Amino acid sequence: MVDIQVSIHQKDRKIGAMVKALAFEIGNIAAVVGASKEFLSKHGFYIFHFNSPKKAQEFKNAVRTYLPSLLASCEENE
């Protein structure tokens, strides 16, 4: 399992929803477990769970492609 932490600019729920949609599309429902709007509001980031490094990299590339780093930035969460 590879966990990716995504920081969301100003805890913006709409940006968070876009990032969650990418995670769901790439990693299915298991990727977004625990990524609630309450968690985002409290912490300012989401943690997504991918079953392989390949899927995690695909997700990071998608976030970088579709969202500028000012809005959301990824890092592996170890």
Residue pairs with C-beta under 8 A, 6 or more apart in sequence:
1 49
1 50
1 51
2 49
2 50
2 51
2 52
2 53
2 55
2 56
2 76
3 47
3 48
3 49
3 50
3 76
3 77
3 78
4 47
4 48
4 50
4 56
4 59
4 60
4 74
4 75
4 76
4 77
5 45
5 46
5 47
5 74
5 75
5 76
5 77
6 19
6 45
6 46
6 47
6 48
6 63
6 72
6 73
6 74
7 44
7 45
7 72
7 73
7 75
8 15
8 16
8 19
8 40
8 44
8 45
8 46
8 71
8 72
9 15
9 70
9 71
9 72
11 40
11 41
11 44
12 71
13 37
13 40
13 41
15 67
15 71
15 72
16 35
16 37
16 40
16 46
18 66
18 67
18 72
19 46
19 63
19 67
19 72
20 32
20 35
20 46
22 59
22 62
22 63
22 66
23 31
23 32
23 35
23 46
23 48
23 59
24 31
24 32
25 62
26 50
26 55
26 58
26 59
26 62
27 48
27 49
27 50
27 51
27 55
27 59
30 49
30 51
31 48
31 49
31 50
31 55
31 59
32 48
33 49
34 47
35 46
35 47
35 48
39 46
40 46
47 77
48 59
50 56
50 59
56 76
59 74
60 74
63 72
63 73
63 74
64 74
